Amino acid sequence: MFNGFTPRTIDFMWNLRLNNQKAWFEAHKEDFKQDFQTPMKALGKEVFERMSADYSQYGFIHKVSRIYKDARRVRGGEPYRCNLWFSVEKPSEDWTSTPVFWFDLSPENWSYGLGYYQSKAATMAKFRARVDRNPKQFEQFIAPLEEQKEFILSGDEYKRKKEVPSPKVAEWYNRKAFSLMHQQQNGDELYSPQLVDRIVSGYQFLMPFYDYFVTLDSDPV
C-alpha cells in the first residue's frame, strides 16, 4: 500500500544530484530503496491495480523506471537518474511511440498525465488527416479541456506552421507529439496516500483522449 513519499525522498533526490557518483550511491543504496524506490513502486502498483479494475478490457501493464542511466548515454558523466517514473500502458514493442499514462517525480516537482515519448511522424499525419475529415467534431472532442485546470497540452511544435482547418485546432495541429500533463512543485500532497486518488481521477478524465490517440495508427494512410 502506498502511504506517501516523505521529506527524505526529496532529500535523497537532491543529494543524488549533488553527489551523482557510484561511491556515494552505493553508500546510500538502502536510503534509495527505502525512501524512493519502494514508495514509487507502491504508488505505481496501486494506481495500476485501480486502472486495471476499471478498464480491464485494455490489458494494461505498468512499469517503473530504473535509477541507472543507460550505459551508452553515461560516457563518464552522471550514472544515475535523479528522478523516477512509472507508466500504465498497453504492451508494445515500441513504447516510445505509443500513448502512455505516466507519473514522474524529480527533486523540484512532480508531474503526471498522458502522452507520447516520441510519436511517429506517420501517426501525426494520420491525426491531421482525421481532424481534416471533421474539424468541428474534434473541436467538440477537446472542449472539456477548456473547462478544467488540471491538464495542459504540451509537446514540441513544428517550426514551419501548417495550414489549419480551424483556428480552434491549431494548438494541436502543429505539434510533433502530444502530452496532456499536470505539473506542480513538490509539497505536502506527495506525503499523502490520497495522491493515488488524484492520479487515478486524472487518468479517468484522460481516458477519452487515450482512446483517441491509441487508435490513430489503425487509421488509413
C-alpha positions in Angstrom: 0.0 0.0 0.0 1.2 3.5 -0.8 1.5 5.6 2.3 3.0 8.6 0.7 6.5 9.8 0.0 8.4 11.6 2.8 10.7 14.6 3.0 13.5 12.0 3.0 12.5 11.2 -0.6 13.1 14.8 -1.7 16.4 15.0 0.3 17.7 11.8 -1.4 17.0 13.2 -4.9 18.8 16.5 -4.1 21.7 14.7 -2.5 22.0 12.4 -5.5 22.0 15.4 -7.9 24.9 16.8 -5.9 26.8 13.5 -5.5 26.0 11.6 -8.7 28.7 9.0 -8.5 28.9 5.3 -7.8 30.7 5.6 -4.4 28.1 7.9 -2.9 25.2 5.9 -4.3 26.5 2.6 -3.1 26.9 4.1 0.4 23.3 5.3 0.3 21.7 2.5 -1.6 19.4 1.5 1.3 18.2 5.1 1.5 17.3 4.9 -2.2 15.4 1.6 -1.7 13.5 2.7 1.4 12.8 6.4 0.7 12.5 6.5 -3.1 12.2 3.1 -4.9 9.8 1.4 -2.5 7.2 4.1 -2.3 7.4 4.7 -6.1 6.7 1.1 -6.8 3.9 1.1 -4.3 2.3 4.1 -5.9 2.6 2.7 -9.4 1.2 -0.7 -8.3 -1.8 0.9 -6.6 -2.6 3.2 -9.5 -2.2 0.3 -11.9 -4.5 -2.0 -10.0 -7.3 0.6 -9.8 -7.0 1.4 -13.5 -6.9 -2.3 -14.4 -10.0 -2.9 -12.3 -11.9 -0.1 -14.1 -10.5 -0.7 -17.6 -9.7 -4.4 -17.7 -10.5 -4.6 -21.5 -7.3 -2.7 -22.3 -4.9 -5.2 -20.9 -2.8 -2.6 -19.2 0.7 -3.3 -17.8 2.8 -1.0 -15.7 6.5 -0.2 -15.5 8.7 1.6 -13.0 11.9 3.2 -14.3 15.4 2.2 -13.1 17.6 4.6 -11.3 20.6 3.7 -13.5 21.0 5.5 -16.8 21.6 3.6 -20.0 25.3 2.9 -20.0 25.5 4.1 -23.6 24.5 7.6 -22.5 26.8 8.0 -19.5 30.2 8.3 -21.1 32.0 9.4 -18.0 29.1 11.6 -16.8 26.5 11.1 -14.2 25.5 7.4 -14.0 22.2 7.8 -12.1 18.8 9.5 -12.7 17.7 12.0 -10.1 14.1 11.2 -10.9 11.9 8.1 -11.2 8.7 7.5 -13.0 6.1 4.8 -13.6 3.8 4.2 -16.6 0.5 2.5 -17.2 0.2 1.3 -20.8 -0.7 -1.4 -23.3 2.1 -3.8 -24.1 4.1 -2.6 -27.1 7.4 -3.4 -28.7 7.9 0.3 -29.3 6.6 2.1 -26.2 8.2 5.4 -27.2 5.7 5.8 -30.0 2.7 4.5 -28.1 0.5 6.8 -25.8 1.1 6.0 -22.1 -0.2 7.3 -18.7 2.7 8.4 -16.6 3.8 9.9 -13.3 7.2 11.4 -12.7 8.9 12.7 -9.5 12.1 14.9 -9.6 13.8 17.0 -7.0 11.9 20.1 -7.9 8.4 18.9 -8.9 6.1 16.1 -9.8 4.0 15.6 -12.9 1.6 13.2 -14.4 -0.5 12.8 -17.5 -0.9 11.1 -20.8 1.2 11.3 -23.9 3.9 10.1 -26.2 7.6 10.0 -25.5 8.3 10.3 -29.2 5.4 9.8 -31.6 5.9 8.7 -35.2 5.6 11.2 -38.0 3.1 8.9 -39.6 1.0 8.9 -36.5 0.8 12.7 -36.5 0.0 12.7 -40.2 -2.9 10.3 -39.5 -4.0 12.6 -36.7 -4.1 15.6 -39.0 -6.0 13.6 -41.6 -8.6 12.6 -39.0 -9.0 16.3 -38.0 -9.2 17.4 -41.6 -12.1 15.0 -42.2 -14.2 16.6 -39.4 -12.7 19.7 -37.7 -16.0 20.5 -35.9 -16.1 17.1 -34.3 -12.5 17.5 -33.0 -13.4 20.9 -31.6 -16.2 19.3 -29.6 -14.0 16.5 -28.5 -11.3 18.8 -27.0 -13.9 21.2 -25.5 -13.8 19.6 -22.0 -10.1 20.7 -21.7 -11.2 24.3 -21.7 -13.5 23.6 -18.7 -10.7 22.2 -16.4 -7.4 23.4 -14.9 -5.6 20.2 -14.2 -4.0 19.4 -17.5 -2.4 21.5 -20.2 -1.4 20.5 -23.7 2.4 20.3 -24.4 4.8 18.9 -26.9 7.3 20.2 -29.5 5.8 22.2 -32.4 6.8 22.3 -36.0 8.9 25.3 -36.8 7.1 25.7 -40.1 3.5 26.0 -39.3 0.9 24.0 -41.2 -2.3 25.4 -42.6 -5.0 24.5 -40.1 -8.6 23.6 -40.9 -9.9 25.6 -38.0 -8.3 28.1 -35.6 -9.5 26.2 -32.6 -7.4 23.1 -33.5 -4.2 25.0 -34.3 -2.6 24.3 -30.9 -3.0 20.5 -31.6 -2.5 20.5 -35.4 1.1 21.9 -35.3 2.6 19.6 -32.7 5.1 16.8 -33.4 3.7 14.9 -30.4 1.2 15.3 -27.6 1.2 15.3 -23.9 -1.7 16.3 -21.6 0.1 16.9 -18.4 -0.1 18.4 -14.9 3.0 19.7 -13.1 3.5 21.2 -9.7 6.1 21.9 -7.1 6.8 19.2 -4.6 4.8 19.7 -1.4 2.5 18.1 1.2 0.4 16.2 -1.3 3.3 13.9 -2.1 3.3 12.7 1.5 -0.4 11.6 1.5 -1.9 8.3 0.4 -4.6 10.4 -1.4 -2.1 11.1 -4.2 -3.4 7.8 -5.6 -6.9 9.2 -5.8 -5.6 12.4 -7.6 -3.7 10.4 -10.2 -6.5 7.9 -10.9 -9.1 10.6 -11.1 -6.8 12.4 -13.6 -6.3 9.3 -15.7 -10.0 8.7 -15.8 -10.6 12.2 -17.2 -8.0 11.5 -19.8 -9.3 8.1 -20.9 -11.3 9.5 -23.9 -8.0 11.1 -25.2 -6.2 7.8 -24.7 -8.9 6.1 -26.8 -8.4 8.7 -29.5 -4.6 8.5 -29.5 -4.3 4.8 -29.3 -6.5 4.3 -32.4 -4.6 6.7 -34.7 -2.2 4.1 -36.1 -5.1 2.0 -37.3 -6.4 4.8 -39.4 -5.9 4.5 -43.2 -3.0 6.5 -44.6 
